Amino acid sequence: MRAAEVSLWGRVRDRVAASDPGLLRLAAGSRTAGSIALTLAVLAVLGSPVTHLVAGAIASMVASFAIREKQRPRQAVTLALGLAVALVSVSLAALLNTRVVAGDVFFVVLIFCAVYSRRFGDRGYALGLIGFQIYFMSLFVGATAAVLPGLYAVLAIAFGCSALVRFVIVYETPAGILQRLREAFRVRLAQLVSAQMELLDAGPDEADKVLETVREGTARLHETAMMIQGRLEEGTADESVARLVQRRIAGAEIAAERLGLLLLSARSAERTSTLTLHLPGAPVPSGGELPVRDRATDMLRRDLGALRMLVLRPVGEGGTAMSHVRNRLLGYRDEENLPSASAPVQDVFRGIGEAARAVMGLRVALDGPQDESDDSPATTRSREELDAESAAIEGAEEGEREEKEVPAGLRPTTRAAVQVSVGSALAIVGGEFLSSQRWYWAVLTCWIVFINTASTGEIVVKGYRRLLGTVLGVVAGIVLAALVGPHTWTALGMVLLFVFAMFYTAPLSYTLMSFFVTAALGLLYTLLHRYSWEVLVLRVEETALGAACGIIAAALVLPVHTDRRTNDLLVTVLRRLSEVTGAAVEQLSGGPGDDLLDRARDLDRALGDLRSAIQPLTHPITPMRTRRNTAEYLVALLETCAYHARSLAATAELLPTHPSIAADPRLRQACARITHNISVISAHVTGEHCEDAVETGPSIASMLEDAAPGSPRYGRITDRVLRHLQRLDEAVLGLARPLEVPVPEPGR
């Protein structure tokens, strides 16, 4: 019974870790709700009126979510500065309360400064946000000069409670967050292997659905790897440890993605394109025929389950049986240990062996040395390779980092500050016509739709989601207000619940977040005895007005059209792709070493920015279906290119330590065509006068043979490097047609 309970608890813990990597959303929701609860408790003990309770709840919420810095000392300094900014903001709001014109003008100036301050990093972002939100809080509770002393005390209590919760109660350290992210990576890796097992056995009717699950699992694993990358600097002891963890995470991610491709090929009668694993809706190749049920495929199913078990094995557990399983899987890295089967199925066994090696390397890097008493010769050799890689990483000097590029022309923060100021001015004027008392809701919406957006299309989509969430929240607010009535503490308890839900769901759905915000506000209005059907309807009207003003300002004032932004980001992705491919091939050709994995992660970050920017083009409400399909296809092709570039970078970094990989100067010629084609595509995207067409020609392997007749084809480079280069070449050529780049006709 006890074992069953432990197993059940372990499964629940794994599900939570996978759904919320690093428990970052849980911590954010708990920290904010806890800060509000503590503030309300202190104010209640002091006998504060309901108005002060509402002001304290809003202030503590702002003090909690505005801080984005990772280092705790910097968080403390920003929180202290934030209190000073809050005191100034509430003072000015109270003093200007009776001066309508002066108050409105100052509000617009404050909005400009709050947005412009983001150019100064996380601290500027936090202080600007606190200044704006506290001014809004003052308008919400109707602050006047007479109540300022009481509000000063409320702000001091709210910020103090926020600090206590952040630094004592919900205690988080960078190392602890990184540890939880590692656990999430492990669980998501196991989930991906489980989905791959289902893909192997899925029938024709369910194969496409299972393939979509594999795509989702691959994307989720990559998301977690990127989150770990962002926490390595603060969460590890030194630079060499960070590089080692980065290498192992990248190796495990690449091995898992490659295993999925090999499984797809095993189901198909032909070679599977990497694009199949990245393009939503792409069917399983060749109708998804099942492999013949024989001894080899039965072993394959068994070993996929064993690989999943290795991934999930807790530290210190296993024993001889687990060592035997690990030795068997690692043995597939040797040709003589492969079972008799078709070539595609044998490739899957090789992929399982490489994945098992990646899992062992990940475990050693994260959990320290392991028991080696039951190692087989294949396992010993894998350990020696991993040790050699670790020694090479520790001995590598930190490369120089490139300086951040400063975009030409107007800074994005300046542009956004001007746009949101104009939009807010329009919202103030329009909001006054709707309500002279609650016009600030329109300004708040206009402000919010500009947060974390950079193009007109993004603002349209965010405004639509804000309005939808608000409408649904109003309906919920009506029901809750009728149920709660005058019960103050019941209403405050539900507000806490909604605040937690708001921050827990914020990264998942902006519509859900808006729903919880509006439902909570309905309860706050009930507490302030301002609730009515007309107030909630007005909330919807003001939200629609604010979203419209934001869209108008974005479209007419210094506009950044979605096409322009996506083109700029596409060029950045192509440039990063060219850099990482060129550097990897140069190293594989015998050139000097470089920090390839950092370059690969720069490519991933640029691709993530592009993926976010095209959301207006791929959103379900867009009427341009062909354009949406083209955008999805381009992103899938770029993800395919990024996968092969990451694989080349990881292979090149193994060059000094891996016995089967040696430099081959012939690779430079193959890479020259790829980088040339990327440059041609970039020139066409930027609108430069370019009449060049992309180059086509023979396969990469035949180019190498022609470059050095009689030389061994696979003597000094691995077959895997050739395949990655060939498929990267094909994917880059695939980008040309949808981007209307000239492609030579076959035979010309």
C-alpha positions in Angstrom: 0.0 0.0 0.0 2.8 2.3 0.9 4.6 1.7 -2.4 1.4 2.3 -4.3 1.0 5.7 -2.5 4.6 6.6 -3.3 4.1 5.7 -6.9 0.9 7.7 -7.1 2.5 10.7 -5.5 5.5 10.4 -7.9 3.2 10.4 -10.9 1.3 13.4 -9.7 4.6 15.2 -9.0 5.8 14.4 -12.5 2.7 15.7 -14.1 2.9 19.0 -12.1 6.6 19.3 -13.0 5.9 18.7 -16.7 2.9 21.1 -16.9 4.6 23.9 -15.0 8.4 23.7 -15.6 10.4 24.9 -12.6 7.0 25.5 -10.9 7.5 29.1 -12.0 3.7 29.7 -12.5 2.9 28.1 -9.2 5.5 30.3 -7.4 4.3 33.4 -9.1 0.6 32.8 -8.2 1.5 31.7 -4.6 3.8 34.7 -4.1 1.2 37.2 -5.3 -1.8 35.6 -3.5 0.3 35.2 -0.4 1.4 38.8 -0.4 -2.2 40.0 -0.8 -3.4 37.6 2.0 -0.7 38.8 4.4 -1.4 42.5 3.6 -5.1 42.0 4.2 -4.5 40.2 7.5 -2.3 43.0 8.8 -4.7 45.7 7.7 -7.6 43.8 9.2 -5.8 43.6 12.6 -5.3 47.4 12.4 -9.0 47.9 11.7 -8.5 49.5 8.3 -11.6 50.4 6.2 -12.6 48.5 3.1 -11.1 51.1 0.9 -7.7 50.6 2.4 -8.1 46.8 2.1 -8.8 47.2 -1.6 -5.8 49.6 -2.0 -3.6 47.3 -0.1 -4.6 44.3 -2.2 -3.8 46.1 -5.4 -0.5 47.6 -4.1 0.8 44.2 -2.9 -0.2 42.6 -6.1 1.8 45.2 -8.1 4.8 45.0 -5.8 4.9 41.2 -6.3 4.5 40.8 -10.1 6.4 43.9 -11.2 9.8 42.5 -10.1 11.4 40.5 -12.9 15.1 40.4 -11.9 16.6 37.0 -11.1 19.2 38.1 -8.5 17.7 38.5 -5.0 19.9 41.5 -4.0 18.7 43.3 -7.1 15.1 42.4 -6.4 15.4 43.9 -2.9 16.9 47.2 -4.3 14.1 47.4 -6.9 11.4 46.8 -4.3 12.8 49.6 -2.1 12.9 52.0 -5.1 9.4 50.8 -6.1 8.0 51.9 -2.7 9.5 55.4 -3.2 8.0 55.6 -6.7 4.6 54.4 -5.3 4.5 57.0 -2.6 5.2 59.8 -5.2 2.6 58.4 -7.6 -0.2 58.2 -5.0 0.7 61.7 -3.8 0.4 63.2 -7.2 -2.8 61.3 -8.0 -4.4 62.5 -4.8 -3.3 66.1 -5.3 -4.5 66.2 -8.9 -7.8 64.5 -8.0 -9.8 67.7 -8.3 -7.8 69.1 -11.3 -9.3 67.2 -14.2 -7.2 68.6 -17.1 -3.9 68.8 -15.2 -4.6 65.2 -13.8 -5.2 63.9 -17.3 -2.2 65.6 -18.8 0.0 64.2 -16.0 -1.4 60.7 -16.5 -0.4 60.7 -20.1 3.1 62.0 -19.2 3.3 59.3 -16.6 2.3 56.6 -19.1 5.0 57.9 -21.5 7.7 57.7 -18.8 6.6 54.3 -17.6 6.9 52.8 -21.1 10.0 54.6 -22.0 11.7 53.4 -18.8 11.7 49.9 -20.1 14.8 50.7 -22.1 16.7 50.6 -18.8 16.1 46.9 -18.3 14.1 44.9 -15.8 14.5 47.6 -13.1 13.2 50.4 -15.4 10.3 48.1 -16.4 9.4 47.4 -12.8 9.5 51.0 -11.6 7.5 52.3 -14.6 4.9 49.6 -14.0 4.6 50.4 -10.3 4.3 54.1 -11.0 1.4 53.5 -13.5 -0.4 50.9 -11.5 -0.3 52.8 -8.2 -1.7 55.9 -10.0 -4.5 53.7 -11.4 -5.1 52.3 -7.9 -5.5 55.8 -6.6 -8.1 56.6 -9.2 -9.9 53.3 -8.4 -10.3 54.0 -4.7 -10.8 57.7 -5.1 -7.7 58.9 -3.3 -7.7 62.5 -2.0 -5.2 64.6 -0.1 -7.0 64.1 3.1 -6.5 60.3 3.1 -2.8 60.4 2.0 -1.3 59.5 5.4 -3.5 56.4 5.6 -2.6 55.4 2.0 1.1 55.9 2.8 0.8 53.4 5.6 -1.1 51.0 3.4 1.6 51.1 0.7 4.4 50.6 3.3 2.5 47.6 4.7 1.8 46.2 1.2 5.4 46.5 0.0 6.7 45.1 3.3 4.4 42.1 3.1 5.5 41.5 -0.5 9.1 41.5 0.6 8.4 39.1 3.4 6.6 36.7 1.1 9.2 37.0 -1.6 12.3 36.6 0.5 11.1 34.4 3.4 7.8 32.5 2.9 7.9 31.7 -0.9 11.7 31.4 -0.8 13.2 30.8 -4.2 16.9 30.7 -5.2 18.3 30.6 -8.8 19.9 27.2 -8.0 16.5 25.8 -6.8 14.7 27.1 -9.8 17.3 25.5 -12.1 17.0 22.2 -10.2 13.2 22.1 -10.7 13.7 23.0 -14.4 16.0 20.1 -14.8 13.4 17.8 -13.2 10.8 19.2 -15.7 13.2 18.5 -18.6 13.6 14.9 -17.3 9.8 14.4 -17.1 9.1 15.9 -20.4 11.8 13.8 -22.0 10.1 10.7 -20.6 6.7 11.9 -21.9 8.2 12.4 -25.4 9.6 8.8 -25.3 6.1 7.6 -24.3 4.5 9.4 -27.2 7.1 7.9 -29.6 6.2 4.4 -28.3 2.6 5.1 -29.1 3.6 6.3 -32.6 5.3 3.0 -33.3 2.2 1.1 -32.5 -0.5 3.5 -33.7 -2.8 2.3 -36.4 -3.5 4.2 -39.6 -6.6 5.8 -38.1 -4.9 7.2 -35.0 -1.3 7.7 -36.4 -1.8 11.4 -37.3 -3.2 12.2 -33.9 -0.3 10.4 -32.1 2.2 12.2 -34.4 0.6 15.5 -33.3 1.3 14.4 -29.7 4.9 13.8 -30.6 5.2 17.2 -32.2 3.8 18.8 -29.0 6.2 16.8 -26.8 9.1 17.8 -29.0 8.2 21.5 -28.7 7.6 21.2 -25.0 11.0 19.6 -24.5 12.6 22.4 -26.5 10.8 25.0 -24.5 12.2 23.6 -21.2 15.7 23.5 -22.7 15.4 27.2 -23.5 14.2 27.9 -20.0 17.2 26.1 -18.5 19.5 28.1 -20.8 18.1 31.3 -19.4 18.8 30.2 -15.8 22.2 28.7 -16.2 24.2 31.8 -15.4 22.6 32.5 -12.1 21.8 28.9 -11.1 25.2 27.2 -11.5 28.4 27.5 -9.5 30.8 28.6 -12.3 31.0 28.9 -16.0 32.4 25.4 -16.7 29.5 23.8 -14.9 27.0 26.0 -16.9 28.7 24.9 -20.2 28.6 21.3 -19.2 24.9 21.3 -18.3 24.2 23.3 -21.5 26.0 20.6 -23.5 24.2 17.7 -21.9 20.7 19.3 -22.2 21.4 20.1 -25.9 22.6 16.5 -26.5 19.6 15.0 -24.8 17.2 17.2 -26.8 18.8 16.5 -30.1 18.9 12.7 -29.4 15.2 12.6 -28.5 14.2 14.6 -31.6 16.4 12.4 -33.8 14.8 9.3 -32.3 11.4 10.5 -33.3 12.5 11.1 -36.9 14.0 7.6 -37.0 10.7 6.1 -35.7 8.8 7.9 -38.4 11.1 6.5 -41.1 10.7 3.0 -39.6 6.9 3.4 -40.2 7.4 4.6 -43.7 8.6 3.0 -47.0 10.7 6.1 -47.7 12.9 8.5 -46.0 11.0 10.9 -43.7 11.6 14.6 -44.0 12.4 16.4 -40.8 9.7 18.9 -41.8 7.1 16.2 -40.9 8.0 16.6 -37.2 7.6 20.4 -37.2 4.7 21.2 -39.6 1.3 21.1 -37.9 -1.1 18.8 -39.7 1.5 17.0 -41.8 0.4 13.4 -42.1 2.4 10.3 -41.2 4.5 9.5 -44.3 3.2 6.8 -46.7 -0.1 6.5 -44.9 1.6 5.5 -41.7 2.1 1.8 -42.4 3.0 -0.3 -39.3 6.3 -2.1 -39.3 6.0 -5.9 -39.7 5.5 -7.5 -36.3 8.7 -9.6 -35.8 11.3 -10.2 -33.1 13.2 -7.0 -33.9 10.2 -4.8 -33.6 9.2 -6.5 -30.4 12.7 -5.7 -29.1 12.2 -2.2 -30.3 9.1 -1.7 -28.2 10.7 -3.3 -25.2 13.8 -1.0 -25.5 11.8 2.1 -25.9 10.1 1.3 -22.6 13.5 0.6 -21.1 14.7 4.0 -22.3 11.8 5.7 -20.7 12.5 3.8 -17.5 16.1 5.0 -17.5 15.0 8.6 -17.9 12.5 8.4 -15.0 14.8 6.4 -12.6 15.3 8.4 -9.4 18.9 9.1 -8.3 20.3 6.2 -6.2 17.8 3.6 -7.4 18.3 0.9 -10.0 20.7 -1.8 -8.9 22.0 -4.6 -11.1 18.9 -5.0 -13.2 18.9 -1.3 -14.2 22.6 -1.5 -15.0 21.9 -4.4 -17.3 19.2 -2.5 -19.1 21.5 0.5 -19.5 24.3 -1.6 -20.8 22.0 -3.3 -23.4 20.8 0.1 -24.7 24.3 1.6 -24.9 25.5 -1.6 -26.7 23.4 -0.5 -29.7 26.0 2.1 -30.5 28.2 -0.8 -31.7 27.3 -2.3 -35.1 27.9 -5.9 -34.0 25.2 -5.6 -31.3 22.4 -4.5 -33.6 19.6 -7.1 -34.1 18.8 -8.5 -37.5 16.2 -6.1 -39.0 15.6 -3.8 -41.9 17.9 -0.8 -42.2 15.3 1.7 -40.9 14.6 -0.4 -37.8 18.3 -0.8 -37.1 18.6 3.0 -37.3 16.0 3.2 -34.5 18.1 0.9 -32.4 21.1 3.2 -33.0 19.0 6.1 -32.1 18.0 4.4 -28.8 21.7 3.8 -28.1 22.5 7.5 -28.7 19.6 8.6 -26.5 20.7 6.3 -23.7 24.2 7.8 -23.9 22.7 11.3 -23.7 20.6 10.3 -20.7 23.6 8.9 -19.0 25.6 12.1 -19.7 22.7 14.2 -18.4 22.5 12.2 -15.2 26.2 12.5 -14.6 26.2 16.2 -15.2 23.2 16.9 -13.0 23.6 14.2 -10.3 27.3 13.6 -10.1 29.3 10.4 -10.5 27.4 7.1 -10.8 28.1 3.5 -9.8 30.4 2.0 -12.4 30.8 -1.5 -11.0 28.4 -3.2 -13.5 29.6 -1.4 -16.6 29.9 -3.3 -19.8 32.7 -2.4 -22.3 30.2 -0.3 -24.3 29.1 1.6 -21.2 32.8 2.1 -20.2 33.5 3.5 -23.6 30.6 5.9 -23.4 31.7 7.1 -20.0 35.2 7.7 -21.3 33.8 9.8 -24.1 31.7 11.8 -21.7 34.7 12.3 -19.4 36.8 13.5 -22.3 34.0 16.0 -23.3 33.7 17.3 -19.8 37.5 17.8 -19.6 37.4 19.7 -22.9 34.6 21.9 -21.6 36.4 22.7 -18.4 39.6 23.6 -20.2 37.8 25.8 -22.8 38.2 29.5 -22.4 35.2 31.7 -22.3 34.7 33.1 -25.7 34.0 36.8 -26.3 30.3 37.6 -26.5 29.0 39.8 -29.2 27.6 43.1 -28.2 23.9 43.6 -28.4 22.8 45.1 -31.7 21.2 48.5 -31.4 18.5 48.8 -34.0 18.8 51.7 -36.4 16.2 54.5 -36.2 13.8 55.1 -33.4 14.2 52.8 -30.4 11.3 50.3 -29.8 10.8 51.7 -26.3 10.5 55.3 -27.6 8.2 54.2 -30.4 6.0 52.3 -27.9 6.0 55.2 -25.4 4.8 57.6 -28.1 2.1 55.2 -29.3 0.7 54.3 -25.9 0.7 57.9 -24.9 -1.4 58.9 -28.0 -3.7 55.9 -27.5 -4.1 56.7 -23.8 -5.0 60.3 -24.6 -7.7 59.1 -27.0 -8.9 56.6 -24.3 -9.1 59.4 -21.7 -11.2 61.6 -24.0 -13.5 58.7 -25.1 -13.7 57.3 -21.6 -14.9 60.6 -20.2 -17.8 60.5 -22.7 -18.7 57.0 -21.4 -18.2 57.7 -17.7 -16.7 60.7 -16.0 -15.9 58.5 -13.0 -14.5 55.3 -14.5 -12.8 56.4 -17.7 -9.5 55.0 -16.4 -10.6 51.5 -17.4 -10.2 52.4 -21.1 -6.7 53.8 -20.3 -5.7 50.6 -18.4 -6.8 48.4 -21.4 -4.9 50.7 -23.9 -1.8 50.4 -21.6 -2.1 46.6 -21.3 -2.4 45.8 -25.0 0.9 47.5 -25.6 2.8 45.3 -23.0 5.0 42.7 -24.7 3.7 43.6 -28.2 5.7 45.1 -31.0 3.4 45.3 -34.1 -0.1 46.3 -35.0 -1.2 42.8 -35.6 0.0 41.6 -32.2 -1.9 44.5 -30.6 -5.1 43.6 -32.5 -4.9 40.0 -31.3 -4.2 41.0 -27.7 -7.0 43.5 -27.7 -9.4 40.9 -29.0 -8.3 38.4 -26.3 -8.6 41.1 -23.6 -12.2 42.0 -24.7 -13.3 38.3 -24.9 -11.9 37.6 -21.4 -13.5 40.7 -20.1 -17.0 39.8 -21.4 -16.7 36.3 -19.9 -15.4 37.8 -16.7 -18.4 40.2 -16.5 -20.8 37.3 -16.7 -18.9 35.5 -13.9 -18.9 38.8 -11.9 -22.6 39.1 -12.1 -23.1 35.6 -10.8 -20.5 35.9 -8.0 -21.8 39.3 -6.9 -25.2 37.9 -6.4 -23.8 34.9 -4.4 -21.3 36.8 -2.3 -23.4 39.9 -1.5 -22.2 41.8 1.6 -19.9 39.0 2.9 -16.5 40.9 2.9 -14.1 38.1 3.8 -15.8 35.6 1.5 -15.4 38.1 -1.3 -11.7 38.8 -0.4 -11.0 35.0 -0.3 -12.4 34.6 -3.8 -10.4 37.6 -4.9 -7.3 35.8 -3.6 -8.3 32.6 -5.5 -8.8 34.6 -8.7 -5.5 36.4 -8.3 -3.7 33.1 -8.0 -5.5 31.8 -11.0 -4.7 34.9 -13.0 -0.9 34.6 -12.5 -1.0 30.8 -12.9 -2.7 31.0 -16.2 -1.1 34.1 -17.6 1.6 32.4 -19.6 -0.9 29.9 -21.0 -3.8 32.1 -22.1 -4.2 35.9 -22.0 -8.0 35.4 -22.4 -8.1 33.3 -19.2 -6.0 35.9 -17.4 -8.4 38.7 -18.4 -11.4 36.6 -17.3 -10.0 36.2 -13.8 -9.0 39.9 -13.6 -12.5 41.0 -14.5 -14.2 38.5 -12.1 -12.0 39.7 -9.3 -12.8 43.3 -10.1 -16.5 42.5 -9.9 -16.0 41.3 -6.4 -13.9 44.4 -5.5 -16.7 46.6 -6.7 -19.1 44.7 -4.5 -16.9 45.4 -1.5 -16.8 49.1 -2.4 -20.6 49.1 -2.7 -20.3 50.3 -6.3 -21.5 47.1 -7.9 -24.3 47.2 -10.4 -25.2 45.7 -13.8 -24.5 49.1 -15.3 -21.0 49.2 -13.8 -20.1 45.8 -15.3 -21.5 46.7 -18.7 -19.5 49.9 -18.6 -16.4 47.8 -17.9 -16.9 46.0 -21.2 -17.5 49.3 -23.0 -14.4 50.9 -21.6 -12.4 47.8 -22.4 -13.6 47.8 -26.0 -12.8 51.5 -26.2 -9.3 51.1 -24.8 -8.5 48.3 -27.1 -9.8 50.3 -30.1 -7.7 53.3 -29.1 -4.6 51.2 -28.7 -5.2 49.7 -32.2 -5.7 53.1 -33.7 -2.6 54.5 -32.2 -0.5 51.5 -33.2 -1.8 51.7 -36.8 -1.5 55.5 -37.3 1.4 56.7 -35.0 4.8 55.4 -36.0 3.3 52.1 -37.1 5.2 48.8 -37.1 3.2 46.6 -39.5 3.2 42.9 -38.9 4.8 42.2 -42.3 7.7 44.5 -41.6 8.3 43.0 -38.1 8.1 39.4 -39.3 10.4 40.2 -42.2 13.0 41.8 -39.8 12.8 38.8 -37.5 13.0 36.4 -40.4 16.2 38.1 -41.6 17.6 37.8 -38.0 16.8 34.1 -37.9 18.4 33.5 -41.3 21.5 35.4 -40.2 21.8 33.4 -37.0 21.3 30.2 -39.0 24.1 31.2 -41.4 26.4 32.0 -38.4 25.9 28.7 -36.5 26.0 26.6 -39.7 29.2 28.3 -41.0 30.9 28.2 -37.6 30.0 24.5 -37.1 31.2 23.5 -40.5 34.3 25.5 -40.2 35.2 23.6 -37.0 34.3 20.3 -38.6 36.6 21.3 -41.5 39.6 21.8 -39.2 39.1 25.5 -38.3 39.3 27.1 -34.9 36.8 26.3 -32.2 33.9 28.5 -31.3 31.1 28.6 -28.7 28.7 26.8 -31.0 26.0 25.9 -28.6 25.6 29.5 -27.5 25.3 30.4 -31.2 22.7 27.7 -31.6 20.7 29.0 -28.7 20.8 32.5 -30.2 19.3 31.0 -33.2 16.6 29.3 -31.1 15.8 32.6 -29.3 15.5 34.4 -32.7 13.2 31.7 -34.0 11.1 32.0 -30.8 10.7 35.7 -31.4 9.6 35.1 -35.0 7.1 32.4 -33.8 5.5 34.9 -31.4 5.4 37.7 -34.0 3.5 35.6 -36.6 0.7 34.8 -34.2 -1.5 37.5 -35.8 -1.0 35.7 -39.1 -1.8 32.2 -37.8 -4.5 33.2 -35.4 -7.8 31.3 -36.0 -9.7 34.5 -36.6 -7.5 35.6 -39.5 -9.5 35.6 -42.8 -6.4 35.0 -44.9 -6.1 31.2 -44.8 -3.5 30.9 -47.5 -1.3 33.4 -45.8 -1.7 31.5 -42.5 -0.7 28.2 -44.1 2.3 29.8 -45.7 3.5 31.3 -42.4 3.1 28.0 -40.6 5.0 26.3 -43.4 7.9 28.8 -43.2 8.2 28.5 -39.5 8.2 24.7 -39.7 11.0 24.9 -42.4 13.0 27.2 -40.1 12.5 24.8 -37.2 13.8 22.0 -39.4 16.8 24.1 -40.3 17.4 25.0 -36.6 17.3 21.3 -35.6 20.0 20.4 -38.2 22.1 23.4 -37.3 21.9 22.4 -33.6 22.9 18.9 -34.5 25.9 20.1 -36.5 27.0 22.4 -33.7 26.7 19.6 -31.1 28.7 17.2 -33.4 31.4 19.9 -34.1 31.9 20.4 -30.4 32.6 16.6 -30.0 35.4 16.9 -32.6 38.3 17.0 -30.2 37.1 14.1 -28.1 35.1 11.7 -30.3 37.2 9.0 -32.0 34.9 8.6 -35.0 34.7 12.3 -35.9 37.7 14.0 -37.5 38.1 17.3 -39.4 37.4 17.1 -43.2 38.3 20.3 -45.2 35.9 19.2 -48.0 33.0 20.3 -45.9 33.7 23.9 -46.6 32.6 23.6 -50.2 29.3 22.0 -49.2 28.6 24.8 -46.6 29.4 27.5 -49.1 26.3 26.7 -51.2 24.1 26.7 -48.0 25.3 30.0 -46.7 25.1 31.6 -50.2 21.5 30.5 -50.5 20.7 31.9 -47.1 22.3 35.2 -48.1 20.2 35.4 -51.3 17.0 34.6 -49.4 17.8 37.3 -46.8 18.5 39.9 -49.5 15.1 39.2 -51.1 13.3 39.4 -47.8 14.8 42.8 -46.9 13.8 44.2 -50.4 17.4 44.8 -51.5 18.0 44.9 -55.2 19.0 41.3 -55.7 18.5 39.4 -58.9 20.5 36.3 -57.8 18.8 33.0 -57.7 19.5 30.3 -55.1 21.9 27.6 -56.2 20.9 24.0 -56.8 23.0 21.1 -57.7 24.1 17.6 -56.8 23.8 16.2 -53.3 26.3 17.1 -50.6 27.8 13.7 -50.6 28.5 13.7 -54.3 30.0 17.2 -54.0 32.5 15.9 -51.5 33.4 13.0 -53.8 33.9 15.3 -56.7 36.0 17.6 -54.6 38.5 14.8 -53.8 38.2 11.9 -56.3 39.3 8.6 -54.8 39.2 9.9 -51.2 37.2 7.9 -48.7 33.6 9.0 -48.6 33.1 8.3 -44.9 36.6 7.9 -43.7 37.1 11.2 -41.8 33.5 12.4 -41.3 30.5 10.7 -40.1 27.5 9.7 -42.1 25.4 11.7 -39.7 27.1 15.0 -40.6 26.5 14.4 -44.2 22.8 13.8 -43.6 22.4 16.9 -41.6 24.1 19.0 -44.2 22.0 17.4 -47.0 18.7 18.0 -45.2 19.7 21.5 -44.2 20.5 22.3 -47.8 17.1 20.9 -48.9 15.3 22.9 -46.2 17.0 26.2 -47.1 16.0 25.5 -50.8 12.5 24.9 -49.5 12.4 28.4 -48.1 12.9 30.0 -51.5 9.6 29.2 -53.2 7.1 30.5 -50.6 9.3 33.6 -50.3 9.3 34.1 -54.1 13.0 33.8 -54.5 14.1 32.6 -58.0 14.9 28.9 -58.2 16.7 27.5 -61.3 14.7 25.0 -63.2 15.9 21.4 -63.1 18.6 20.8 -65.8 19.5 24.4 -66.2 
